[in-house]
């Protein structure tokens, strides 16, 4: 049983990468194994979140109440009994990654992009996110990379090009097989 997390600042390609990965996992089944925890099941792999055309889908659509003391932890403790792997992406659960590495076989992928690519992606999105909030998310990713305890669990990857995304996808799929 392993858990794979994909985190990083806005526009680094977390959701796009997870969508690339899940396309290879078979037929999705939308489920809600516990109230507030909308997920997608791919046979014996649980993807946290459900992805649709909404601007904020996946775990970004989850209520912040799932981060309450012990709520997420209890959910994961129950789900690891039912699935061979759990995978997720997003900012919402980044604060839980250290706990996950302490309690489960967890690999955290931190995606980075160049400033030039970030500007292209933000412009293409017509991004209206607060610049201070974006800066805070970037700082969070840097802090993860510099966290001495977390280093052995981290895979820091550049995700500037479609080729980069394909390489990371292959790496994640190899972990899921």
Secondary structure, DSSP 8 states (H G I E B T S, - for coil): -EEEEEEESTTSSHHHHHHHHHTTS---EEEEEETTEEEEEETTEEEES---SSSS-GGGGS-GGGGSTTHHHHHHHHHTTT-SEEEEESSTTGGGHHHHHHHS-EEEEEEE--HHHHHHHHHHHT----HHHHHHHHHHHHHHHH-TTTGGGEEEEE--SHHHHHHHHHHHHHHH-
